[in-house]
Amino acid sequence: MKLRTLALVLALTTVAQLSFADDKTAAKDVGKKVEDAGKAIGSYTVAQRDQAIKSAQAALADMDARLRGMEGKIEKEWDKMDAVTRKKSRETLSALHKERDNTAEWLVRLQKSSAEAWDEVKGGFVKSYDALRQSFAKAAKEL
């Protein structure tokens, strides 16, 4: 179970990189890449936590870049939006920022966690990151 959780973190990194792909072929590749990442990470242990932390940092950085991209898109289209769409866009961005901040808090805990707490904290990060990733996917469809 412990290795699966870490595998999920790194697999989610791969998904995050491809989650906003417009091309159907690229979207099909997501499943394959997630599967490959899960297999590759199967042997990670607490001793390899530095690699896990670097991957988690990269995943969060990717989400930050995607959030900035969404903000830019909304800013460019702001004048074309009606009041309802503007309100929804603000609410969506606010919710994404809150979830992103929660994921960042779990990353800090991951960096500071003891070997004994590693699995619990790693699981918290994975859940938080997955929620953020799903929210981004939903927001990308709506915006």
C-alpha positions in Angstrom: 0.0 0.0 0.0 2.8 2.4 0.8 4.5 1.9 -2.5 1.2 2.3 -4.3 0.7 5.7 -2.7 4.1 7.0 -3.8 3.5 5.5 -7.2 0.2 7.4 -7.4 2.0 10.7 -6.6 4.4 10.3 -9.4 1.7 9.0 -11.7 -0.4 12.0 -11.0 2.6 14.1 -12.0 2.4 12.5 -15.4 -1.3 13.0 -15.6 -1.0 16.6 -14.6 1.4 17.2 -17.5 -1.0 15.8 -20.0 -4.4 16.5 -18.3 -5.1 19.5 -20.4 -4.2 18.0 -23.8 -6.5 18.9 -26.6 -5.5 16.1 -28.9 -7.4 12.8 -28.5 -4.2 10.9 -29.2 -2.4 12.6 -26.4 -5.4 12.0 -24.1 -5.1 8.2 -24.9 -1.4 8.4 -24.0 -2.2 9.6 -20.5 -3.5 6.2 -19.4 -0.4 4.5 -20.8 2.0 7.0 -19.2 0.2 6.7 -15.8 0.5 2.9 -16.0 4.2 3.1 -16.9 4.9 5.6 -14.1 3.1 3.3 -11.6 5.2 0.4 -12.7 8.5 2.3 -12.6 7.9 3.6 -9.1 6.9 0.3 -7.6 10.2 -0.1 -5.8 10.4 3.4 -4.2 10.9 3.4 -0.4 11.2 6.0 2.3 15.0 5.9 1.5 14.1 7.4 -1.8 12.0 10.2 -0.4 14.2 12.9 -1.9 13.1 11.7 -5.4 9.5 11.6 -4.2 9.7 15.2 -2.9 11.3 16.4 -6.1 8.5 14.9 -8.1 5.9 16.4 -5.8 7.5 19.8 -6.1 7.5 19.4 -9.9 3.8 18.4 -9.9 2.9 21.4 -7.8 5.0 23.7 -10.0 3.1 22.3 -13.0 -0.2 23.1 -11.3 1.0 26.6 -10.5 1.8 27.2 -14.2 -1.6 25.8 -15.2 -3.3 28.1 -12.7 -1.4 31.1 -14.1 -2.5 30.1 -17.5 -6.1 29.9 -16.5 -5.8 33.3 -14.9 -4.3 34.7 -18.1 -7.1 33.2 -20.2 -9.8 34.7 -17.9 -8.1 38.0 -17.9 -7.9 38.1 -21.7 -11.6 37.2 -22.0 -12.8 39.3 -19.0 -14.4 42.1 -21.1 -16.3 39.5 -23.2 -17.8 37.8 -20.1 -21.2 38.5 -18.6 -21.6 39.1 -14.9 -22.5 35.5 -14.1 -19.5 34.1 -16.0 -17.2 36.6 -14.3 -18.5 35.6 -10.9 -18.2 31.9 -11.7 -14.6 32.4 -13.0 -13.7 34.3 -9.8 -15.2 31.5 -7.6 -13.4 28.8 -9.6 -10.1 30.5 -9.3 -10.6 31.1 -5.6 -11.4 27.4 -5.1 -8.4 26.4 -7.1 -6.1 28.7 -5.1 -7.4 27.2 -1.8 -6.9 23.6 -3.0 -3.4 24.5 -4.3 -2.5 26.0 -1.0 -3.7 22.9 0.8 -1.6 20.8 -1.5 1.4 23.0 -0.8 0.9 22.6 2.9 1.0 18.8 2.5 4.2 19.2 0.5 5.8 21.1 3.4 4.7 18.3 5.7 6.1 15.7 3.3 9.4 17.5 3.3 9.5 17.7 7.1 8.0 14.3 7.9 9.9 11.7 9.9 10.3 8.2 8.5 7.6 7.0 10.9 5.1 9.6 9.6 6.1 9.3 5.9 3.3 7.0 4.8 0.6 9.0 6.5 1.9 12.4 5.2 2.5 10.9 1.7 -1.1 9.7 1.7 -2.3 13.2 2.6 -0.3 14.8 -0.1 -1.6 12.3 -2.7 -5.2 12.9 -1.7 -4.8 16.6 -1.8 -3.0 16.6 -5.1 -5.6 14.3 -6.6 -8.4 16.6 -5.5 -6.5 19.6 -7.0 -5.9 17.7 -10.3 -9.6 16.8 -10.5 -10.6 20.4 -9.8 -8.3 21.6 -12.5 -9.7 19.2 -15.0 -13.2 20.3 -14.2 -12.3 24.0 -14.3 -10.6 23.5 -17.7 -13.9 22.1 -19.1 -15.9 24.9 -17.6 -13.8 27.9 -18.5 
